[in-house]
């Protein structure tokens, strides 16, 4: 199974695989890097992400990705068991984190106004490439 996160959300994908009682790994290539989520019939037992080597935080980081592609590869196993919470609890918690981030982003961008004062000396303002990249991502609503 292959697709894009724009048309099929992670929670929908996880629920579809769970209902089919299959096991394997979901590979996600997102804006922030590559993720892997291991599923064994009715449980998510391991995950890795670009910022968290493995475990539950890696899974929750994957929920934040809104754009990217995924591929489910059946019958792939991991020797690691880093997640032990019930399936529905993980989905609920992942969605809660996703919604909280979305709410925070909308508050920052909807309620925030920036103004330069007339006294500001624009010639004295400098910005690094990494700062510019961060501001660009921030403006697009990316974490």
N, CA, C and O atoms as CSV, one atom per row, in Angstrom:
chain,resi,resn,atom,element,x,y,z
A,1,UNK,N,N,0.848,-1.162,0.000
A,1,UNK,CA,C,0.000,0.000,0.000
A,1,UNK,C,C,0.901,1.235,0.000
A,1,UNK,O,O,1.802,1.354,0.830
A,2,UNK,N,N,0.653,2.145,-0.930
A,2,UNK,CA,C,1.409,3.392,-1.044
A,2,UNK,C,C,0.439,4.550,-1.151
A,2,UNK,O,O,-0.697,4.380,-1.595
A,3,UNK,N,N,0.886,5.732,-0.742
A,3,UNK,CA,C,0.040,6.904,-0.882
A,3,UNK,C,C,0.695,8.145,-0.329
A,3,UNK,O,O,1.886,8.158,-0.018
A,4,UNK,N,N,-0.109,9.197,-0.211
A,4,UNK,CA,C,0.391,10.461,0.333
A,4,UNK,C,C,-0.384,10.812,1.602
A,4,UNK,O,O,-1.561,10.480,1.742
A,5,UNK,N,N,0.294,11.480,2.508
A,5,UNK,CA,C,-0.334,11.887,3.766
A,5,UNK,C,C,-1.377,12.973,3.556
A,5,UNK,O,O,-2.247,13.170,4.404
A,6,UNK,N,N,-1.298,13.678,2.437
A,6,UNK,CA,C,-2.300,14.692,2.143
A,6,UNK,C,C,-3.658,14.057,1.845
A,6,UNK,O,O,-4.697,14.645,2.144
A,7,UNK,N,N,-3.652,12.864,1.258
A,7,UNK,CA,C,-4.916,12.213,0.902
A,7,UNK,C,C,-5.330,11.117,1.889
A,7,UNK,O,O,-6.497,10.728,1.922
A,8,UNK,N,N,-4.400,10.624,2.682
A,8,UNK,CA,C,-4.674,9.539,3.618
A,8,UNK,C,C,-3.860,9.811,4.876
A,8,UNK,O,O,-2.646,9.603,4.877
A,9,UNK,N,N,-4.500,10.268,5.941
A,9,UNK,CA,C,-3.769,10.660,7.151
A,9,UNK,C,C,-3.154,9.449,7.849
A,9,UNK,O,O,-3.555,8.309,7.614
A,10,UNK,N,N,-2.181,9.715,8.706
A,10,UNK,CA,C,-1.516,8.638,9.433
A,10,UNK,C,C,-2.508,7.850,10.279
A,10,UNK,O,O,-2.447,6.621,10.321
A,11,UNK,N,N,-3.427,8.550,10.956
A,11,UNK,CA,C,-4.394,7.825,11.794
A,11,UNK,C,C,-5.298,6.928,10.955
A,11,UNK,O,O,-5.640,5.827,11.387
A,12,UNK,N,N,-5.690,7.376,9.767
A,12,UNK,CA,C,-6.505,6.541,8.871
A,12,UNK,C,C,-5.711,5.325,8.406
A,12,UNK,O,O,-6.238,4.214,8.350
A,13,UNK,N,N,-4.455,5.541,8.077
A,13,UNK,CA,C,-3.591,4.448,7.636
A,13,UNK,C,C,-3.404,3.417,8.748
A,13,UNK,O,O,-3.530,2.216,8.511
A,14,UNK,N,N,-3.105,3.881,9.948
A,14,UNK,CA,C,-2.914,2.968,11.077
A,14,UNK,C,C,-4.179,2.164,11.363
A,14,UNK,O,O,-4.107,0.963,11.621
A,15,UNK,N,N,-5.331,2.819,11.317
A,15,UNK,CA,C,-6.588,2.119,11.578
A,15,UNK,C,C,-6.894,1.094,10.484
A,15,UNK,O,O,-7.388,0.005,10.779
A,16,UNK,N,N,-6.609,1.428,9.238
A,16,UNK,CA,C,-6.857,0.486,8.137
A,16,UNK,C,C,-5.982,-0.756,8.281
A,16,UNK,O,O,-6.456,-1.876,8.093
A,17,UNK,N,N,-4.719,-0.562,8.613
A,17,UNK,CA,C,-3.806,-1.703,8.786
A,17,UNK,C,C,-4.216,-2.510,10.010
A,17,UNK,O,O,-4.183,-3.740,9.977
A,18,UNK,N,N,-4.599,-1.841,11.080
A,18,UNK,CA,C,-5.048,-2.521,12.291
A,18,UNK,C,C,-6.274,-3.390,12.011
A,18,UNK,O,O,-6.341,-4.534,12.461
A,19,UNK,N,N,-7.235,-2.854,11.275
A,19,UNK,CA,C,-8.451,-3.611,10.962
A,19,UNK,C,C,-8.169,-4.808,10.061
A,19,UNK,O,O,-8.874,-5.815,10.121
A,20,UNK,N,N,-7.147,-4.699,9.235
A,20,UNK,CA,C,-6.810,-5.812,8.337
A,20,UNK,C,C,-6.016,-6.904,9.050
A,20,UNK,O,O,-5.809,-7.985,8.498
A,21,UNK,N,N,-5.570,-6.620,10.281
A,21,UNK,CA,C,-4.804,-7.572,11.101
A,21,UNK,C,C,-3.484,-7.980,10.446
A,21,UNK,O,O,-3.004,-9.095,10.652
A,22,UNK,N,N,-2.902,-7.079,9.662
A,22,UNK,CA,C,-1.614,-7.359,9.020
A,22,UNK,C,C,-0.487,-6.868,9.916
A,22,UNK,O,O,-0.704,-6.108,10.859
A,23,UNK,N,N,0.725,-7.320,9.599
A,23,UNK,CA,C,1.878,-6.805,10.321
A,23,UNK,C,C,2.946,-6.384,9.326
A,23,UNK,O,O,3.041,-6.915,8.220
A,24,UNK,N,N,3.745,-5.415,9.752
A,24,UNK,CA,C,4.792,-4.894,8.890
A,24,UNK,C,C,5.238,-3.520,9.347
A,24,UNK,O,O,5.075,-3.147,10.509
A,25,UNK,N,N,5.812,-2.765,8.399
A,25,UNK,CA,C,6.334,-1.437,8.714
A,25,UNK,C,C,5.752,-0.403,7.760
A,25,UNK,O,O,5.657,-0.632,6.554
A,26,UNK,N,N,5.367,0.734,8.318
A,26,UNK,CA,C,4.970,1.884,7.513
A,26,UNK,C,C,6.200,2.775,7.399
A,26,UNK,O,O,6.734,3.240,8.405
A,27,UNK,N,N,6.643,3.008,6.176
A,27,UNK,CA,C,7.730,3.952,5.925
A,27,UNK,C,C,7.114,5.264,5.480
A,27,UNK,O,O,6.289,5.291,4.567
A,28,UNK,N,N,7.511,6.343,6.119
A,28,UNK,CA,C,7.002,7.675,5.780
A,28,UNK,C,C,8.181,8.563,5.421
A,28,UNK,O,O,9.159,8.653,6.162
A,29,UNK,N,N,8.073,9.211,4.280
A,29,UNK,CA,C,9.049,10.237,3.910
A,29,UNK,C,C,8.327,11.566,4.017
A,29,UNK,O,O,7.508,11.905,3.163
A,30,UNK,N,N,8.629,12.317,5.065
A,30,UNK,CA,C,7.941,13.578,5.320
A,30,UNK,C,C,8.842,14.776,5.124
A,30,UNK,O,O,9.996,14.647,4.713
A,31,UNK,N,N,8.305,15.933,5.421
A,31,UNK,CA,C,9.057,17.182,5.268
A,31,UNK,C,C,10.270,17.237,6.196
A,31,UNK,O,O,11.256,17.906,5.888
A,32,UNK,N,N,10.202,16.543,7.323
A,32,UNK,CA,C,11.285,16.600,8.300
A,32,UNK,C,C,12.177,15.366,8.284
A,32,UNK,O,O,13.107,15.272,9.085
A,33,UNK,N,N,11.913,14.418,7.389
A,33,UNK,CA,C,12.767,13.244,7.301
A,33,UNK,C,C,11.982,11.956,7.171
A,33,UNK,O,O,10.809,11.948,6.798
A,34,UNK,N,N,12.672,10.855,7.494
A,34,UNK,CA,C,12.093,9.527,7.327
A,34,UNK,C,C,11.664,8.946,8.671
A,34,UNK,O,O,12.353,9.083,9.682
A,35,UNK,N,N,10.504,8.294,8.645
A,35,UNK,CA,C,9.920,7.674,9.829
A,35,UNK,C,C,9.635,6.208,9.527
A,35,UNK,O,O,9.435,5.830,8.373
A,36,UNK,N,N,9.618,5.395,10.567
A,36,UNK,CA,C,9.212,4.007,10.442
A,36,UNK,C,C,8.330,3.631,11.618
A,36,UNK,O,O,8.642,3.948,12.766
A,37,UNK,N,N,7.230,2.955,11.330
A,37,UNK,CA,C,6.296,2.534,12.377
A,37,UNK,C,C,6.014,1.052,12.177
A,37,UNK,O,O,5.547,0.641,11.114
A,38,UNK,N,N,6.296,0.253,13.194
A,38,UNK,CA,C,6.092,-1.192,13.123
A,38,UNK,C,C,4.779,-1.569,13.794
A,38,UNK,O,O,4.479,-1.146,14.911
A,39,UNK,N,N,4.012,-2.375,13.080
A,39,UNK,CA,C,2.698,-2.806,13.550
A,39,UNK,C,C,2.662,-4.329,13.545
A,39,UNK,O,O,3.114,-4.969,12.595
A,40,UNK,N,N,2.119,-4.901,14.618
A,40,UNK,CA,C,1.934,-6.345,14.699
A,40,UNK,C,C,0.461,-6.621,14.955
A,40,UNK,O,O,0.017,-6.649,16.103
A,41,UNK,N,N,-0.276,-6.818,13.909
A,41,UNK,CA,C,-1.709,-7.105,13.915
A,41,UNK,C,C,-2.528,-6.054,14.652
A,41,UNK,O,O,-3.167,-5.227,14.001
A,42,UNK,N,N,-2.536,-6.051,15.974
A,42,UNK,CA,C,-3.384,-5.095,16.695
A,42,UNK,C,C,-2.595,-4.159,17.615
A,42,UNK,O,O,-3.160,-3.576,18.539
A,43,UNK,N,N,-1.296,-4.017,17.363
A,43,UNK,CA,C,-0.508,-3.109,18.203
A,43,UNK,C,C,0.608,-2.432,17.411
A,43,UNK,O,O,1.125,-2.969,16.431
A,44,UNK,N,N,0.954,-1.248,17.870
A,44,UNK,CA,C,2.127,-0.537,17.360
A,44,UNK,C,C,3.209,-0.786,18.402
A,44,UNK,O,O,3.049,-0.403,19.561
A,45,UNK,N,N,4.307,-1.420,18.007
A,45,UNK,CA,C,5.285,-1.812,19.011
A,45,UNK,C,C,6.646,-1.136,18.877
A,45,UNK,O,O,7.485,-1.264,19.769
A,46,UNK,N,N,6.878,-0.420,17.782
A,46,UNK,CA,C,8.167,0.254,17.625
A,46,UNK,C,C,8.030,1.357,16.585
A,46,UNK,O,O,7.252,1.238,15.638
A,47,UNK,N,N,8.796,2.437,16.770
A,47,UNK,CA,C,8.821,3.526,15.788
A,47,UNK,C,C,10.170,4.226,15.863
A,47,UNK,O,O,10.828,4.234,16.903
A,48,UNK,N,N,10.569,4.814,14.735
A,48,UNK,CA,C,11.759,5.669,14.716
A,48,UNK,C,C,11.436,6.909,13.897
A,48,UNK,O,O,10.543,6.901,13.050
A,49,UNK,N,N,12.181,7.974,14.168
A,49,UNK,CA,C,11.942,9.246,13.481
A,49,UNK,C,C,13.252,10.015,13.355
A,49,UNK,O,O,14.268,9.613,13.922
A,50,UNK,N,N,13.229,11.126,12.608
A,50,UNK,CA,C,14.463,11.897,12.430
A,50,UNK,C,C,15.015,12.496,13.732
A,50,UNK,O,O,16.231,12.613,13.888
A,51,UNK,N,N,14.143,12.872,14.654
A,51,UNK,CA,C,14.604,13.556,15.856
A,51,UNK,C,C,14.651,12.667,17.099
A,51,UNK,O,O,15.369,12.971,18.051
A,52,UNK,N,N,13.900,11.587,17.093
A,52,UNK,CA,C,13.919,10.639,18.209
A,52,UNK,C,C,14.376,9.307,17.641
A,52,UNK,O,O,13.804,8.803,16.675
A,53,UNK,N,N,15.406,8.744,18.247
A,53,UNK,CA,C,15.951,7.514,17.694
A,53,UNK,C,C,14.882,6.432,17.587
A,53,UNK,O,O,14.755,5.762,16.562
A,54,UNK,N,N,14.117,6.274,18.661
A,54,UNK,CA,C,13.050,5.268,18.644
A,54,UNK,C,C,12.116,5.465,19.825
A,54,UNK,O,O,12.434,6.157,20.793
A,55,UNK,N,N,10.942,4.828,19.714
A,55,UNK,CA,C,9.997,4.857,20.820
A,55,UNK,C,C,8.751,5.673,20.552
A,55,UNK,O,O,8.467,6.078,19.425
A,56,UNK,N,N,8.014,5.903,21.634
A,56,UNK,CA,C,6.708,6.544,21.539
A,56,UNK,C,C,6.802,7.979,21.012
A,56,UNK,O,O,5.927,8.414,20.264
A,57,UNK,N,N,7.849,8.719,21.391
A,57,UNK,CA,C,7.996,10.087,20.889
A,57,UNK,C,C,8.236,10.110,19.382
A,57,UNK,O,O,7.805,11.036,18.696
A,58,UNK,N,N,8.917,9.103,18.875
A,58,UNK,CA,C,9.114,8.996,17.425
A,58,UNK,C,C,7.771,8.799,16.725
A,58,UNK,O,O,7.528,9.381,15.667
A,59,UNK,N,N,6.909,7.987,17.309
A,59,UNK,CA,C,5.571,7.786,16.747
A,59,UNK,C,C,4.788,9.096,16.748
A,59,UNK,O,O,4.180,9.462,15.743
A,60,UNK,N,N,4.804,9.797,17.876
A,60,UNK,CA,C,4.045,11.045,17.970
A,60,UNK,C,C,4.594,12.112,17.031
A,60,UNK,O,O,3.839,12.939,16.521
A,61,UNK,N,N,5.896,12.099,16.803
A,61,UNK,CA,C,6.470,13.044,15.840
A,61,UNK,C,C,5.914,12.779,14.440
A,61,UNK,O,O,5.690,13.718,13.676
A,62,UNK,N,N,5.695,11.520,14.104
A,62,UNK,CA,C,5.143,11.179,12.786
A,62,UNK,C,C,3.732,11.744,12.609
A,62,UNK,O,O,3.346,12.093,11.493
A,63,UNK,N,N,2.967,11.838,13.679
A,63,UNK,CA,C,1.611,12.398,13.594
A,63,UNK,C,C,1.631,13.865,13.162
A,63,UNK,O,O,0.663,14.354,12.581
A,64,UNK,N,N,2.709,14.554,13.440
A,64,UNK,CA,C,2.810,15.979,13.120
A,64,UNK,C,C,3.017,16.210,11.621
A,64,UNK,O,O,2.686,17.277,11.105
A,65,UNK,N,N,3.558,15.218,10.930
A,65,UNK,CA,C,3.793,15.356,9.487
A,65,UNK,C,C,2.458,15.437,8.746
A,65,UNK,O,O,1.637,14.525,8.836
A,66,UNK,N,N,2.250,16.513,8.028
A,66,UNK,CA,C,1.011,16.683,7.258
A,66,UNK,C,C,1.229,16.401,5.778
A,66,UNK,O,O,0.282,16.121,5.044
A,67,UNK,N,N,2.475,16.477,5.351
A,67,UNK,CA,C,2.793,16.256,3.941
A,67,UNK,C,C,3.870,15.192,3.843
A,67,UNK,O,O,4.753,15.095,4.695
A,68,UNK,N,N,3.780,14.405,2.799
A,68,UNK,CA,C,4.770,13.369,2.584
A,68,UNK,C,C,4.139,12.146,1.956
A,68,UNK,O,O,2.954,12.134,1.624
A,69,UNK,N,N,4.953,11.122,1.799
A,69,UNK,CA,C,4.476,9.872,1.201
A,69,UNK,C,C,4.678,8.730,2.192
A,69,UNK,O,O,5.511,8.805,3.096
A,70,UNK,N,N,3.897,7.677,1.997
A,70,UNK,CA,C,4.046,6.504,2.852
A,70,UNK,C,C,3.995,5.244,2.003
A,70,UNK,O,O,3.469,5.232,0.890
A,71,UNK,N,N,4.560,4.189,2.570
A,71,UNK,CA,C,4.462,2.861,1.970
A,71,UNK,C,C,4.396,1.853,3.105
A,71,UNK,O,O,5.221,1.881,4.019
A,72,UNK,N,N,3.411,0.959,3.046
A,72,UNK,CA,C,3.300,-0.108,4.030
A,72,UNK,C,C,3.939,-1.353,3.441
A,72,UNK,O,O,3.548,-1.818,2.371
A,73,UNK,N,N,4.927,-1.887,4.149
A,73,UNK,CA,C,5.631,-3.090,3.712
A,73,UNK,C,C,5.261,-4.216,4.668
A,73,UNK,O,O,5.615,-4.197,5.846
A,74,UNK,N,N,4.543,-5.193,4.134
A,74,UNK,CA,C,4.086,-6.314,4.961
A,74,UNK,C,C,5.231,-7.218,5.373
A,74,UNK,O,O,6.252,-7.326,4.694
A,75,UNK,N,N,5.021,-7.864,6.515
A,75,UNK,CA,C,5.883,-8.905,7.052
A,75,UNK,C,C,7.292,-8.440,7.395
A,75,UNK,O,O,8.215,-9.254,7.421
A,76,UNK,N,N,7.477,-7.154,7.659
A,76,UNK,CA,C,8.760,-6.677,8.171
A,76,UNK,C,C,8.648,-6.563,9.681
A,76,UNK,O,O,7.680,-6.007,10.199
A,77,UNK,N,N,9.634,-7.087,10.382
A,77,UNK,CA,C,9.644,-7.061,11.843
A,77,UNK,C,C,10.812,-6.235,12.354
A,77,UNK,O,O,11.776,-5.984,11.632
A,78,UNK,N,N,10.712,-5.819,13.603
A,78,UNK,CA,C,11.819,-5.163,14.287
A,78,UNK,C,C,12.149,-5.967,15.531
A,78,UNK,O,O,11.261,-6.523,16.178
A,79,UNK,N,N,13.414,-6.026,15.857
A,79,UNK,CA,C,13.806,-6.717,17.088
A,79,UNK,C,C,13.513,-5.864,18.321
A,79,UNK,O,O,13.544,-6.360,19.447
A,80,UNK,N,N,13.228,-4.575,18.102
A,80,UNK,CA,C,12.956,-3.661,19.204
A,80,UNK,C,C,11.470,-3.631,19.548
A,80,UNK,O,O,10.610,-3.673,18.668
A,81,UNK,N,N,11.193,-3.558,20.832
A,81,UNK,CA,C,9.835,-3.303,21.322
A,81,UNK,C,C,9.960,-2.079,22.225
A,81,UNK,O,O,10.342,-2.184,23.391
A,82,UNK,N,N,9.632,-0.921,21.663
A,82,UNK,CA,C,9.836,0.340,22.378
A,82,UNK,C,C,8.525,1.024,22.748
A,82,UNK,O,O,8.526,2.064,23.407
A,83,UNK,N,N,7.405,0.439,22.322
A,83,UNK,CA,C,6.089,1.014,22.598
A,83,UNK,C,C,5.192,-0.096,23.132
A,83,UNK,O,O,5.109,-1.175,22.546
A,84,UNK,N,N,4.519,0.180,24.254
A,84,UNK,CA,C,3.668,-0.859,24.840
A,84,UNK,C,C,2.254,-0.381,25.166
A,84,UNK,O,O,1.478,-1.126,25.765
A,85,UNK,N,N,1.912,0.839,24.786
A,85,UNK,CA,C,0.559,1.343,25.056
A,85,UNK,C,C,-0.447,0.704,24.104
A,85,UNK,O,O,-0.084,0.281,23.007
A,86,UNK,N,N,-1.714,0.633,24.524
A,86,UNK,CA,C,-2.763,0.107,23.641
A,86,UNK,C,C,-2.916,0.957,22.375
A,86,UNK,O,O,-2.711,2.171,22.391
A,87,UNK,N,N,-3.281,0.289,21.289
A,87,UNK,CA,C,-3.389,0.911,19.967
A,87,UNK,C,C,-4.242,2.177,19.985
A,87,UNK,O,O,-3.796,3.228,19.525
A,88,UNK,N,N,-5.457,2.089,20.508
A,88,UNK,CA,C,-6.359,3.246,20.489
A,88,UNK,C,C,-5.849,4.402,21.345
A,88,UNK,O,O,-6.087,5.564,21.016
A,89,UNK,N,N,-5.154,4.100,22.433
A,89,UNK,CA,C,-4.560,5.160,23.255
A,89,UNK,C,C,-3.499,5.922,22.465
A,89,UNK,O,O,-3.395,7.144,22.574
A,90,UNK,N,N,-2.718,5.203,21.677
A,90,UNK,CA,C,-1.684,5.841,20.859
A,90,UNK,C,C,-2.295,6.748,19.797
A,90,UNK,O,O,-1.820,7.862,19.575
A,91,UNK,N,N,-3.348,6.267,19.145
A,91,UNK,CA,C,-4.026,7.074,18.118
A,91,UNK,C,C,-4.610,8.335,18.759
A,91,UNK,O,O,-4.442,9.438,18.240
A,92,UNK,N,N,-5.292,8.161,19.886
A,92,UNK,CA,C,-5.911,9.294,20.577
A,92,UNK,C,C,-4.865,10.318,21.001
A,92,UNK,O,O,-5.052,11.519,20.808
A,93,UNK,N,N,-3.775,9.845,21.574
A,93,UNK,CA,C,-2.722,10.752,22.032
A,93,UNK,C,C,-2.030,11.447,20.853
A,93,UNK,O,O,-1.719,12.636,20.927
A,94,UNK,N,N,-1.792,10.707,19.774
A,94,UNK,CA,C,-1.187,11.298,18.579
A,94,UNK,C,C,-2.056,12.378,17.974
A,94,UNK,O,O,-1.558,13.432,17.579
A,95,UNK,N,N,-3.362,12.123,17.899
A,95,UNK,CA,C,-4.295,13.128,17.368
A,95,UNK,C,C,-4.365,14.359,18.271
A,95,UNK,O,O,-4.470,15.487,17.789
A,96,UNK,N,N,-4.306,14.131,19.574
A,96,UNK,CA,C,-4.340,15.256,20.522
A,96,UNK,C,C,-3.123,16.159,20.316
A,96,UNK,O,O,-3.255,17.382,20.292
A,97,UNK,N,N,-1.957,15.568,20.170
A,97,UNK,CA,C,-0.734,16.343,19.932
A,97,UNK,C,C,-0.841,17.109,18.617
A,97,UNK,O,O,-0.479,18.283,18.544
A,98,UNK,N,N,-1.335,16.441,17.585
A,98,UNK,CA,C,-1.499,17.074,16.270
A,98,UNK,C,C,-2.449,18.276,16.354
A,98,UNK,O,O,-2.164,19.332,15.790
A,99,UNK,N,N,-3.566,18.116,17.053
A,99,UNK,CA,C,-4.545,19.201,17.202
A,99,UNK,C,C,-3.995,20.350,18.041
A,99,UNK,O,O,-4.224,21.517,17.721
A,100,UNK,N,N,-3.271,20.027,19.113
A,100,UNK,CA,C,-2.689,21.076,19.950
A,100,UNK,C,C,-1.682,21.907,19.164
A,100,UNK,O,O,-1.645,23.130,19.302
A,101,UNK,N,N,-0.871,21.256,18.346
A,101,UNK,CA,C,0.096,21.981,17.524
A,101,UNK,C,C,-0.613,22.854,16.500
A,101,UNK,O,O,-0.209,23.992,16.262
A,102,UNK,N,N,-1.660,22.327,15.900
A,102,UNK,CA,C,-2.433,23.101,14.929
A,102,UNK,C,C,-3.065,24.328,15.590
A,102,UNK,O,O,-3.039,25.423,15.026
A,103,UNK,N,N,-3.631,24.142,16.788
A,103,UNK,CA,C,-4.216,25.269,17.527
A,103,UNK,C,C,-3.161,26.313,17.862
A,103,UNK,O,O,-3.395,27.514,17.722
A,104,UNK,N,N,-2.005,25.847,18.303
A,104,UNK,CA,C,-0.920,26.761,18.645
A,104,UNK,C,C,-0.470,27.543,17.415
A,104,UNK,O,O,-0.285,28.758,17.484
A,105,UNK,N,N,-0.293,26.851,16.291
A,105,UNK,CA,C,0.108,27.526,15.053
A,105,UNK,C,C,-0.917,28.564,14.625
A,105,UNK,O,O,-0.548,29.658,14.196
A,106,UNK,N,N,-2.199,28.236,14.736
A,106,UNK,CA,C,-3.219,29.197,14.312
A,106,UNK,C,C,-3.248,30.408,15.239
A,106,UNK,O,O,-3.488,31.527,14.784
A,107,UNK,N,N,-3.008,30.202,16.526
A,107,UNK,CA,C,-2.977,31.327,17.461
A,107,UNK,C,C,-1.779,32.226,17.200
A,107,UNK,O,O,-1.886,33.452,17.248
A,108,UNK,N,N,-0.656,31.616,16.928
A,108,UNK,CA,C,0.548,32.403,16.661
A,108,UNK,C,C,0.353,33.248,15.410
A,108,UNK,O,O,0.669,34.438,15.406
A,109,UNK,N,N,-0.161,32.642,14.356
A,109,UNK,CA,C,-0.248,33.346,13.082
A,109,UNK,C,C,-1.492,34.215,12.953
A,109,UNK,O,O,-1.459,35.220,12.243
A,110,UNK,N,N,-2.584,33.860,13.617
A,110,UNK,CA,C,-3.803,34.657,13.512
A,110,UNK,C,C,-3.795,35.863,14.446
A,110,UNK,O,O,-4.361,36.907,14.121
A,111,UNK,N,N,-3.161,35.722,15.594
A,111,UNK,CA,C,-3.231,36.772,16.606
A,111,UNK,C,C,-1.974,37.632,16.687
A,111,UNK,O,O,-1.959,38.630,17.407
A,112,UNK,N,N,-0.937,37.267,15.972
A,112,UNK,CA,C,0.333,37.949,16.119
A,112,UNK,C,C,0.521,39.000,15.042
A,112,UNK,O,O,0.340,38.740,13.852
A,113,UNK,N,N,0.883,40.178,15.480
A,113,UNK,CA,C,1.198,41.253,14.541
A,113,UNK,C,C,2.589,41.763,14.862
A,113,UNK,O,O,2.934,41.984,16.023
A,114,UNK,N,N,3.372,41.944,13.829
A,114,UNK,CA,C,4.710,42.482,13.997
A,114,UNK,C,C,4.778,43.835,13.316
A,114,UNK,O,O,4.298,44.014,12.197
A,115,UNK,N,N,5.377,44.773,14.007
A,115,UNK,CA,C,5.548,46.104,13.428
A,115,UNK,C,C,6.971,46.561,13.672
A,115,UNK,O,O,7.537,46.332,14.741
A,116,UNK,N,N,7.538,47.201,12.682
A,116,UNK,CA,C,8.830,47.837,12.871
A,116,UNK,C,C,8.574,49.252,13.344
A,116,UNK,O,O,7.741,49.967,12.787
A,117,UNK,N,N,9.281,49.638,14.354
A,117,UNK,CA,C,9.120,51.019,14.804
A,117,UNK,C,C,9.886,51.932,13.854
A,117,UNK,O,O,10.785,51.489,13.139
A,118,UNK,N,N,9.530,53.180,13.855
A,118,UNK,CA,C,10.202,54.139,12.978
A,118,UNK,C,C,11.654,54.341,13.390
A,118,UNK,O,O,12.474,54.796,12.593
A,119,UNK,N,N,11.965,54.005,14.627
A,119,UNK,CA,C,13.331,54.185,15.110
A,119,UNK,C,C,14.240,53.023,14.728
A,119,UNK,O,O,15.452,53.108,14.924
A,120,UNK,N,N,13.689,51.945,14.190
A,120,UNK,CA,C,14.486,50.767,13.868
A,120,UNK,C,C,15.454,51.079,12.739
A,120,UNK,O,O,15.068,51.599,11.692
A,121,UNK,N,N,16.701,50.755,12.971
A,121,UNK,CA,C,17.723,50.921,11.946
A,121,UNK,C,C,17.832,49.601,11.189
A,121,UNK,O,O,18.476,48.667,11.665
A,122,UNK,N,N,17.212,49.517,10.026
A,122,UNK,CA,C,17.181,48.269,9.265
A,122,UNK,C,C,18.565,47.824,8.823
A,122,UNK,O,O,18.784,46.634,8.597
A,123,UNK,N,N,19.485,48.739,8.698
A,123,UNK,CA,C,20.838,48.374,8.282
A,123,UNK,C,C,21.558,47.576,9.357
A,123,UNK,O,O,22.506,46.851,9.058
A,124,UNK,N,N,21.124,47.699,10.599
A,124,UNK,CA,C,21.788,46.985,11.688
A,124,UNK,C,C,21.184,45.605,11.936
A,124,UNK,O,O,21.681,44.862,12.782
A,125,UNK,N,N,20.127,45.253,11.219
A,125,UNK,CA,C,19.497,43.946,11.388
A,125,UNK,C,C,20.160,42.960,10.440
A,125,UNK,O,O,20.290,43.223,9.244
A,126,UNK,N,N,20.577,41.824,10.984
A,126,UNK,CA,C,21.132,40.764,10.134
A,126,UNK,C,C,20.440,39.459,10.497
A,126,UNK,O,O,19.960,39.277,11.616
A,127,UNK,N,N,20.403,38.569,9.539
A,127,UNK,CA,C,19.743,37.283,9.753
A,127,UNK,C,C,20.583,36.209,9.077
A,127,UNK,O,O,21.039,36.380,7.947
A,128,UNK,N,N,20.780,35.104,9.780
A,128,UNK,CA,C,21.575,34.013,9.224
A,128,UNK,C,C,20.717,33.164,8.294
A,128,UNK,O,O,19.491,33.273,8.280
A,129,UNK,N,N,21.378,32.333,7.533
A,129,UNK,CA,C,20.663,31.426,6.631
A,129,UNK,C,C,19.754,30.478,7.386
A,129,UNK,O,O,18.637,30.207,6.945
A,130,UNK,N,N,20.221,29.964,8.532
A,130,UNK,CA,C,19.386,29.041,9.308
A,130,UNK,C,C,18.191,29.771,9.919
A,130,UNK,O,O,17.103,29.204,10.026
A,131,UNK,N,N,18.395,31.040,10.323
A,131,UNK,CA,C,17.267,31.829,10.833
A,131,UNK,C,C,16.235,32.069,9.743
A,131,UNK,O,O,15.032,31.977,9.985
A,132,UNK,N,N,16.708,32.377,8.548
A,132,UNK,CA,C,15.804,32.613,7.423
A,132,UNK,C,C,15.021,31.348,7.090
A,132,UNK,O,O,13.823,31.406,6.814
A,133,UNK,N,N,15.704,30.206,7.117
A,133,UNK,CA,C,15.040,28.928,6.852
A,133,UNK,C,C,13.969,28.659,7.914
A,133,UNK,O,O,12.860,28.235,7.590
A,134,UNK,N,N,14.307,28.907,9.181
A,134,UNK,CA,C,13.359,28.713,10.273
A,134,UNK,C,C,12.138,29.613,10.097
A,134,UNK,O,O,11.004,29.153,10.226
A,135,UNK,N,N,12.364,30.886,9.805
A,135,UNK,CA,C,11.254,31.824,9.628
A,135,UNK,C,C,10.382,31.435,8.443
A,135,UNK,O,O,9.163,31.600,8.481
A,136,UNK,N,N,11.005,30.924,7.400
A,136,UNK,CA,C,10.246,30.478,6.234
A,136,UNK,C,C,9.338,29.311,6.604
A,136,UNK,O,O,8.163,29.297,6.237
A,137,UNK,N,N,9.879,28.332,7.331
A,137,UNK,CA,C,9.075,27.187,7.770
A,137,UNK,C,C,7.983,27.631,8.733
A,137,UNK,O,O,6.850,27.157,8.659
A,138,UNK,N,N,8.325,28.532,9.623
A,138,UNK,CA,C,7.361,29.040,10.587
A,138,UNK,C,C,6.202,29.724,9.877
A,138,UNK,O,O,5.045,29.568,10.268
A,139,UNK,N,N,6.510,30.469,8.852
A,139,UNK,CA,C,5.476,31.150,8.076
A,139,UNK,C,C,4.565,30.198,7.334
A,139,UNK,O,O,3.427,30.543,7.016
A,140,UNK,N,N,5.060,28.988,7.050
A,140,UNK,CA,C,4.251,27.983,6.361
A,140,UNK,C,C,3.521,27.079,7.344
A,140,UNK,O,O,2.806,26.166,6.932
A,141,UNK,N,N,3.696,27.327,8.647
A,141,UNK,CA,C,3.001,26.531,9.660
A,141,UNK,C,C,3.677,25.232,9.997
A,141,UNK,O,O,3.050,24.346,10.577
A,142,UNK,N,N,4.949,25.090,9.648
A,142,UNK,CA,C,5.676,23.865,9.956
A,142,UNK,C,C,6.368,24.017,11.301
A,142,UNK,O,O,6.803,25.111,11.659
A,143,UNK,N,N,6.470,22.915,12.051
A,143,UNK,CA,C,7.153,22.987,13.349
A,143,UNK,C,C,8.657,23.101,13.183
A,143,UNK,O,O,9.384,23.171,14.174
